[in-house]
């Protein structure tokens, strides 16, 4: 080998680390009542940092699912084939309770622990979709107690049991959701799928769905027009007794990212479904599921930002340019510190929401009200910021970041999905306005939370005052929806950082995001900030 092929000045692979070694995450887990779960969170984080787990994620995405509509003899089968690596990812997630396990756990903080595990198990985003939907299906199913009694023990089971069989014969189940149609998208009331009642109490479901992810799931919650209006139904892939429900797969989507997850177009060909909730209450019923998956969009965005930051920091520690390590270059320090602030703001807000969710599902009405508005605005803001942060982290690696052999390219392609899933930016912003108009107690809960941080930082206090002034007039409120929701989200993040983050992080957030001493790109922090402790928090995961 000639000297021109000697490999020099390249960062080593980031392997053998603990993805849970994130100060903002660990501090938030303790604060929100799940400190008892730290050992398992670290166990999963260390597994996520291994070369083996990273390879599972790479293979699952590089060898995407394959659709088989018929078997070799011509029989209709409607099956999707996954590579073994995908099943290893799913098995790990289910075994560690990242799916629906908290619903069977009475310990306070169980849903916070699950959120932390969802964040650290960051080797592949695609399999997170069925994991998330399985978690989210349980509260919706509880609107039909008989169905919940039948399916919930299997949905919360920590045994992963793939394959299409009668659910009653399986050790564990995975759930999905099937809502949108080609003519309506987020406007689910425009759905044309019909559900006709039968004498035996079931419904005959006929129609199409434009996006049905993880179609090999055992059970789907879907929306269809019943005689009483748009309603929610549970449709198993396999009916009691072993006969397959006639759910036909038309094709798999060829997506920008999230390739390890099969997203399909399906048709219900006189399929059998069971009513969940009341006829005409479909949106109200399935919103329980949407709230949970919306939280997972925030978790996934925070996870992607943190992973991107750690990869960029690892590169900057080892790569040398112009006589010293990139991490010692003033402008690179500015970029990485700015990304750290963004990541910590997302993670800290996410854990507050996970705590609110944990207490809300246990009957705390105040926390439920806070979750309703704060989750909508945080979902909008954090999911919007995540692709930008990942793009900046990718650029820290230069050309290597743009190459698929490096993880940042995949992360960058994954993150836009989370802003689209459960309602893209406009839908999320308008939903926040809807909550404020129809449920004013959610506004009271939001500002009660925000007021807890008053007096700690003048810039935060001024931002809160500006927000209140913005809300004194509702003229052109829909036109201003994104502006209003962005301000709500920044105040929420600021309130958490001012109270809980290190002084250097809170100071930098208030100076830039709230007081406006900031440019239009990451890496435009003003002079005079203490960057050393901020960068130490980024490097803690390397």
TIBASE-905343 format. One line per 5 residues: their letters; for each residue x, y, z of C-alpha. Coordinates in nm, 3 decimals. Example, Ala and Ser with C-alpha at 12.3 -4.5 7.8 and 13.67 -1.06 7.14 Angstrom:
BEGIN
AS) 1.230/-0.450/0.780 | 1.367/-0.106/0.714
This chain:
BEGIN
XXXXX) 0.000/0.000/0.000 | 0.140/0.339/-0.098 | 0.164/0.628/0.144 | -0.115/0.809/-0.041 | -0.357/0.552/0.101
XXXXX) -0.258/0.600/0.463 | -0.565/0.708/0.660 | -0.493/1.016/0.868 | -0.693/1.279/1.054 | -1.022/1.090/1.049
XXXXX) -1.241/1.065/1.359 | -1.286/0.710/1.493 | -1.634/0.556/1.487 | -1.846/0.653/1.784 | -1.892/0.307/1.934
XXXXX) -1.882/0.161/2.282 | -2.050/0.460/2.445 | -2.371/0.503/2.645 | -2.635/0.707/2.460 | -2.804/0.773/2.795
XXXXX) -2.498/0.966/2.913 | -2.676/1.295/2.853 | -2.691/1.535/3.150 | -3.016/1.702/3.041 | -3.182/1.363/3.002
XXXXX) -3.062/1.216/3.330 | -3.140/1.529/3.530 | -3.490/1.541/3.380 | -3.558/1.174/3.451 | -3.473/1.226/3.817
XXXXX) -3.674/1.549/3.835 | -3.985/1.393/3.680 | -3.995/1.097/3.915 | -3.833/0.812/3.722 | -3.494/0.792/3.890
XXXXX) -3.574/0.432/3.980 | -3.542/0.342/3.609 | -3.191/0.482/3.553 | -3.018/0.143/3.557 | -3.239/0.009/3.277
XXXXX) -3.210/0.336/3.084 | -2.831/0.306/3.099 | -2.846/-0.063/3.002 | -3.041/0.028/2.690 | -2.814/0.327/2.623
XXXXX) -2.503/0.110/2.637 | -2.662/-0.138/2.397 | -2.755/0.146/2.160 | -2.391/0.255/2.161 | -2.255/-0.081/2.047
XXXXX) -2.132/-0.152/1.696 | -2.377/-0.444/1.676 | -2.685/-0.231/1.743 | -2.566/0.036/1.503 | -2.532/-0.233/1.239
XXXXX) -2.890/-0.347/1.300 | -3.005/0.007/1.233 | -2.792/0.040/0.921 | -2.911/-0.290/0.771 | -3.278/-0.229/0.851
XXXXX) -3.264/0.097/0.658 | -3.036/-0.018/0.375 | -3.246/-0.330/0.306 | -3.599/-0.190/0.321 | -3.915/-0.397/0.371
XXXXX) -4.046/-0.591/0.074 | -4.413/-0.630/-0.016 | -4.558/-0.969/-0.114 | -4.918/-0.939/-0.228 | -4.939/-1.308/-0.338
XXXXX) -4.755/-1.627/-0.262 | -4.585/-1.836/-0.533 | -4.909/-2.024/-0.604 | -5.113/-1.710/-0.658 | -5.290/-1.693/-0.322
XXXXX) -5.342/-1.346/-0.180 | -5.121/-1.308/0.131 | -5.063/-0.932/0.180 | -4.742/-0.964/0.378 | -4.436/-0.747/0.425
XXXXX) -4.096/-0.910/0.467 | -3.833/-0.749/0.690 | -3.465/-0.828/0.730 | -3.364/-1.001/1.056 | -3.200/-0.681/1.180
XXXXX) -3.542/-0.513/1.193 | -3.677/-0.787/1.416 | -3.375/-0.752/1.647 | -3.456/-0.382/1.683 | -3.820/-0.454/1.758
XXXXX) -3.736/-0.733/2.001 | -3.500/-0.505/2.192 | -3.753/-0.223/2.212 | -4.034/-0.450/2.331 | -3.816/-0.640/2.579
XXXXX) -3.710/-0.311/2.738 | -4.069/-0.184/2.756 | -4.027/0.100/2.506 | -4.368/0.012/2.363 | -4.686/-0.011/2.575
XXXXX) -4.532/-0.152/2.895 | -4.597/0.162/3.110 | -4.972/0.102/3.091 | -4.916/-0.213/3.299 | -4.680/-0.041/3.544
XXXXX) -4.833/0.139/3.844 | -4.511/0.311/3.952 | -4.512/0.692/3.929 | -4.276/0.794/3.652 | -4.333/0.483/3.440
XXXXX) -4.423/0.693/3.135 | -4.121/0.918/3.195 | -3.893/0.613/3.207 | -4.044/0.492/2.883 | -3.986/0.834/2.719
XXXXX) -3.620/0.825/2.823 | -3.576/0.475/2.684 | -3.745/0.577/2.360 | -3.492/0.861/2.334 | -3.177/0.659/2.404
XXXXX) -3.272/0.367/2.179 | -3.173/0.582/1.884 | -3.012/0.340/1.639 | -3.306/0.338/1.395 | -3.608/0.565/1.366
XXXXX) -3.824/0.345/1.144 | -3.905/0.070/1.390 | -3.996/0.343/1.638 | -4.320/0.392/1.446 | -4.488/0.061/1.544
XXXXX) -4.335/0.092/1.891 | -4.495/0.435/1.929 | -4.831/0.329/1.789 | -4.845/0.028/2.020 | -4.789/0.262/2.316
XXXXX) -5.053/0.502/2.188 | -5.320/0.242/2.111 | -5.389/0.148/2.473 | -5.568/0.465/2.595 | -5.782/0.470/2.281
XXXXX) -5.877/0.103/2.321 | -5.992/0.170/2.674 | -6.297/0.338/2.523 | -6.407/-0.020/2.448 | -6.354/-0.207/2.777
XXXXX) -6.419/-0.552/2.629 | -6.159/-0.497/2.356 | -5.914/-0.351/2.607 | -5.954/-0.655/2.830 | -5.879/-0.880/2.534
XXXXX) -5.587/-0.693/2.378 | -5.421/-0.477/2.644 | -5.237/-0.758/2.828 | -5.080/-0.862/2.497 | -5.001/-0.507/2.386
XXXXX) -4.819/-0.442/2.715 | -4.638/-0.776/2.711 | -4.258/-0.758/2.691 | -4.243/-1.046/2.444 | -4.204/-0.970/2.075
XXXXX) -4.392/-1.229/1.871 | -4.393/-1.142/1.497 | -4.601/-1.318/1.235 | -4.969/-1.323/1.143 | -5.173/-1.544/1.375
XXXXX) -5.489/-1.524/1.582 | -5.402/-1.261/1.847 | -5.534/-1.492/2.117 | -5.255/-1.741/2.035 | -4.968/-1.490/2.052
XXXXX) -4.737/-1.391/2.338 | -4.740/-1.022/2.248 | -4.901/-0.783/1.999 | -4.801/-0.475/1.801 | -5.060/-0.212/1.706
XXXXX) -5.090/0.043/1.428 | -5.318/0.324/1.319 | -5.483/0.390/0.985 | -5.646/0.730/0.954 | -5.555/0.940/0.651
XXXXX) -5.696/0.906/0.301 | -5.572/1.042/-0.029 | -5.842/1.308/-0.061 | -5.824/1.435/0.296 | -5.487/1.392/0.465
XXXXX) -5.509/1.569/0.800 | -5.875/1.652/0.730 | -5.992/1.313/0.853 | -6.356/1.421/0.852 | -6.332/1.401/0.472
XXXXX) -6.274/1.025/0.499 | -6.489/0.810/0.271 | -6.422/0.467/0.422 | -6.753/0.321/0.543 | -6.841/0.094/0.834
XXXXX) -7.174/-0.089/0.815 | -7.308/-0.258/1.129 | -7.374/-0.632/1.117 | -7.621/-0.831/1.328 | -7.336/-0.989/1.530
XXXXX) -7.217/-0.650/1.658 | -6.918/-0.620/1.425 | -6.891/-0.374/1.136 | -6.812/-0.432/0.770 | -6.540/-0.185/0.672
XXXXX) -6.486/-0.084/0.308 | -6.249/0.183/0.183 | -5.890/0.290/0.130 | -5.618/0.443/0.345 | -5.334/0.652/0.205
XXXXX) -5.080/0.602/0.485 | -5.080/0.289/0.700 | -4.741/0.234/0.859 | -4.619/-0.100/0.994 | -4.888/-0.299/0.808
XXXXX) -4.774/-0.628/0.964 | -4.905/-0.507/1.299 | -5.156/-0.733/1.471 | -5.421/-0.468/1.532 | -5.515/-0.135/1.375
XXXXX) -5.722/0.155/1.496 | -5.891/0.319/1.201 | -6.150/0.585/1.123 | -6.456/0.514/0.909 | -6.799/0.663/0.845
XXXXX) -7.061/0.471/1.041 | -7.436/0.548/1.038 | -7.380/0.777/1.336 | -7.085/0.961/1.181 | -6.708/0.929/1.177
XXXXX) -6.615/0.656/1.422 | -6.315/0.464/1.549 | -6.275/0.091/1.488 | -6.031/-0.183/1.585 | -5.939/-0.415/1.300
XXXXX) -5.711/-0.714/1.365 | -5.503/-0.850/1.079 | -5.613/-1.201/1.177 | -5.966/-1.268/1.301 | -6.053/-1.493/1.596
XXXXX) -6.015/-1.848/1.475 | -5.727/-1.776/1.239 | -5.891/-1.638/0.923 | -5.714/-1.335/0.779 | -5.907/-1.011/0.777
XXXXX) -5.935/-0.889/0.414 | -5.697/-0.591/0.443 | -5.525/-0.555/0.105 | -5.184/-0.395/0.057 | -5.169/-0.194/-0.265
XXXXX) -4.809/-0.073/-0.246 | -4.537/0.049/-0.010 | -4.438/0.414/-0.009 | -4.097/0.510/-0.146 | -4.005/0.763/0.123
XXXXX) -3.732/1.019/0.178 | -3.637/0.855/0.506 | -3.783/0.617/0.763 | -3.712/0.342/0.515 | -3.693/0.056/0.764
XXXXX) -4.060/0.118/0.841 | -4.305/-0.007/0.579 | -4.565/0.261/0.506 | -4.840/0.128/0.284 | -5.154/0.212/0.094
XXXXX) -5.424/-0.035/0.189 | -5.781/-0.122/0.103 | -6.039/-0.264/0.339 | -6.214/-0.524/0.127 | -6.523/-0.583/0.342
XXXXX) -6.301/-0.622/0.647 | -6.430/-0.687/0.998 | -6.396/-0.422/1.267 | -6.514/-0.359/1.621 | -6.642/-0.018/1.733
XXXXX) -6.418/0.167/1.978 | -6.609/0.432/2.170 | -6.937/0.566/2.038 | -7.052/0.612/1.681 | -6.977/0.964/1.567
XXXXX) -6.704/1.010/1.831 | -6.418/0.880/1.620 | -6.198/1.187/1.637 | -6.257/1.231/2.009 | -6.171/0.865/2.066
XXXXX) -5.859/0.843/1.855 | -5.723/1.176/1.982 | -5.609/0.979/2.286 | -5.377/0.792/2.050 | -5.272/1.108/1.870
XXXXX) -5.168/1.278/2.195 | -4.932/0.991/2.272 | -4.777/0.970/1.927 | -4.743/1.349/1.922 | -4.532/1.325/2.237
XXXXX) -4.321/1.061/2.064 | -4.261/1.303/1.777 | -4.107/1.541/2.032 | -3.904/1.259/2.187 | -3.781/1.143/1.846
XXXXX) -3.683/1.496/1.747 | -3.495/1.549/2.074 | -3.325/1.215/2.025 | -3.221/1.299/1.669 | -3.081/1.635/1.775
XXXXX) -2.884/1.483/2.061 | -2.744/1.203/1.844 | -2.645/1.448/1.572 | -2.477/1.674/1.828 | -2.278/1.388/1.981
XXXXX) -2.162/1.268/1.638 | -2.056/1.620/1.542 | -1.874/1.666/1.874 | -1.693/1.334/1.834 | -1.576/1.444/1.491
XXXXX) -1.465/1.786/1.617 | -1.264/1.634/1.902 | -1.054/1.420/1.671 | -1.038/1.615/1.345 | -0.757/1.871/1.315
XXXXX) -0.752/2.171/1.083 | -0.530/2.476/1.065 | -0.302/2.345/1.339 | -0.549/2.241/1.610 | -0.856/2.028/1.681
XXXXX) -1.182/2.154/1.537 | -1.325/2.158/1.888 | -1.069/2.422/1.980 | -1.155/2.650/1.688 | -1.362/2.947/1.813
XXXXX) -1.623/2.932/1.537 | -1.672/2.555/1.567 | -1.712/2.600/1.942 | -1.984/2.854/1.872 | -2.165/2.614/1.641
XXXXX) -2.146/2.316/1.877 | -2.246/2.522/2.180 | -2.545/2.660/1.989 | -2.649/2.307/1.892 | -2.612/2.199/2.254
XXXXX) -2.846/2.474/2.369 | -3.104/2.369/2.110 | -3.072/2.005/2.211 | -3.099/2.074/2.584 | -3.401/2.298/2.536
XXXXX) -3.578/2.022/2.342 | -3.485/1.747/2.588 | -3.574/1.946/2.899 | -3.913/2.049/2.758 | -3.978/1.694/2.641
XXXXX) -3.917/1.550/2.986 | -4.148/1.806/3.146 | -4.414/1.695/2.900 | -4.341/1.328/2.973 | -4.388/1.405/3.340
XXXXX) -4.713/1.587/3.268 | -4.826/1.291/3.063 | -4.739/1.048/3.341 | -4.941/1.247/3.592 | -5.224/1.314/3.346
XXXXX) -5.286/0.945/3.280 | -5.306/0.901/3.659 | -5.587/1.156/3.682 | -5.413/1.491/3.742 | -5.640/1.736/3.559
XXXXX) -5.400/2.030/3.590 | -5.120/1.833/3.430 | -5.359/1.713/3.161 | -5.447/2.075/3.080 | -5.080/2.171/3.063
XXXXX) -5.006/1.875/2.838 | -5.285/1.969/2.599 | -5.143/2.310/2.504 | -4.773/2.274/2.584 | -4.749/1.951/2.385
XXXXX) -4.911/2.105/2.077 | -4.677/2.406/2.072 | -4.367/2.202/2.157 | -4.446/1.949/1.888 | -4.465/2.232/1.636
XXXXX) -4.144/2.405/1.744 | -3.911/2.118/1.829 | -4.001/1.915/1.523 | -3.941/2.223/1.306 | -3.600/2.288/1.460
XXXXX) -3.472/1.930/1.453 | -3.396/1.904/1.078 | -3.215/2.239/1.091 | -3.003/2.127/1.384 | -2.923/1.796/1.216
XXXXX) -2.828/1.978/0.898 | -2.585/2.198/1.089 | -2.439/1.898/1.269 | -2.398/1.723/0.935 | -2.207/2.023/0.803
XXXXX) -1.961/1.993/1.094 | -1.837/1.676/0.925 | -1.801/1.849/0.590 | -1.827/1.613/0.294 | -1.828/1.307/0.518
XXXXX) -2.156/1.422/0.669 | -2.319/1.414/0.327 | -2.212/1.054/0.263 | -2.452/0.773/0.349 | -2.173/0.570/0.516
XXXXX) -2.189/0.820/0.802 | -2.490/0.822/1.034 | -2.570/1.191/1.003 | -2.705/1.159/0.650 | -2.966/0.910/0.771
XXXXX) -3.056/1.122/1.075 | -3.101/1.425/0.851 | -3.340/1.234/0.624 | -3.538/1.099/0.918 | -3.620/1.417/1.105
XXXXX) -3.858/1.597/0.864 | -4.105/1.313/0.910 | -4.162/1.400/1.274 | -4.284/1.747/1.181 | -4.529/1.592/0.933
XXXXX) -4.651/1.299/1.145 | -4.962/1.374/1.354 | -5.020/1.698/1.169 | -4.766/1.910/0.984 | -4.671/2.260/1.099
XXXXX) -4.994/2.437/1.011 | -5.210/2.162/1.160 | -5.013/2.166/1.486 | -5.028/2.546/1.507 | -5.401/2.557/1.441
XXXXX) -5.459/2.280/1.693 | -5.287/2.494/1.956 | -5.522/2.782/1.870 | -5.817/2.545/1.894 | -5.711/2.438/2.241
XXXXX) -5.677/2.798/2.353 | -6.021/2.891/2.220 | -6.219/2.585/2.326 | -6.032/2.489/2.643 | -5.928/2.813/2.814
XXXXX) -5.819/2.621/3.123 | -5.524/2.496/2.914 | -5.406/2.856/2.878 | -5.436/2.904/3.253 | -5.231/2.589/3.314
XXXXX) -4.966/2.700/3.064 | -4.918/3.041/3.221 | -4.923/2.897/3.572 | -4.626/2.687/3.466 | -4.457/2.982/3.297
XXXXX) -4.501/3.204/3.603 | -4.294/2.961/3.812 | -3.981/3.090/3.634 | -4.051/3.462/3.674 | -3.783/3.659/3.853
XXXXX) -3.489/3.438/3.761 | -3.394/3.614/3.436 | -3.502/3.956/3.312 | -3.498/3.845/2.947 | -3.733/3.558/3.025
XXXXX) -3.969/3.789/3.211 | -3.974/4.026/2.912 | -4.043/3.741/2.669 | -4.334/3.625/2.882 | -4.473/3.980/2.886
XXXXX) -4.444/4.001/2.506 | -4.627/3.673/2.472 | -4.913/3.791/2.689 | -4.936/4.109/2.482 | -4.945/3.901/2.163
XXXXX) -5.247/3.721/2.300 | -5.444/4.032/2.392 | -5.575/4.052/2.035 | -5.718/3.768/1.831 | -5.742/3.969/1.510
XXXXX) -5.586/3.771/1.224 | -5.499/3.501/1.476 | -5.487/3.224/1.215 | -5.251/3.430/1.003 | -5.032/3.479/1.310
XXXXX) -5.067/3.120/1.431 | -4.709/3.012/1.368 | -4.571/3.326/1.530 | -4.789/3.284/1.838 | -4.715/2.913/1.873
XXXXX) -4.342/2.968/1.832 | -4.347/3.225/2.111 | -4.544/2.989/2.334 | -4.293/2.712/2.271 | -3.990/2.931/2.339
XXXXX) -4.140/3.059/2.663 | -4.216/2.701/2.768 | -3.860/2.591/2.692 | -3.722/2.900/2.860 | -3.927/2.840/3.173
XXXXX) -3.779/2.491/3.207 | -3.420/2.596/3.140 | -3.429/2.897/3.372 | -3.549/2.674/3.653 | -3.353/2.357/3.589
XXXXX) -3.058/2.396/3.348 | -2.706/2.507/3.437 | -2.664/2.884/3.442 | -2.453/2.888/3.126 | -2.718/2.703/2.923
XXXXX) -3.010/2.911/3.053 | -2.815/3.235/3.005 | -2.732/3.151/2.643 | -3.091/3.046/2.567 | -3.235/3.366/2.711
XXXXX) -2.979/3.585/2.534 | -3.046/3.429/2.194 | -3.387/3.265/2.165 | -3.569/3.510/2.391 | -3.376/3.840/2.373
XXXXX) -3.290/3.807/2.004 | -2.910/3.848/2.023 | -2.874/3.580/1.763 | -2.840/3.535/1.387 | -3.039/3.324/1.144
XXXXX) -2.810/3.018/1.156 | -2.660/2.808/1.432 | -2.320/2.929/1.542 | -2.423/3.292/1.587 | -2.407/3.310/1.966
XXXXX) -2.293/3.651/2.091 | -1.957/3.712/2.254 | -1.938/3.703/2.631 | -2.120/3.375/2.694 | -1.953/3.099/2.896
XXXXX) -1.920/2.821/2.638 | -1.694/2.580/2.828 | -1.963/2.428/3.054 | -2.204/2.409/2.761 | -1.955/2.219/2.546
XXXXX) -1.873/1.988/2.836 | -2.237/1.877/2.835 | -2.217/1.801/2.464 | -1.895/1.604/2.505 | -2.035/1.398/2.794
XX) -2.194/1.162/2.542 | -1.870/1.097/2.352
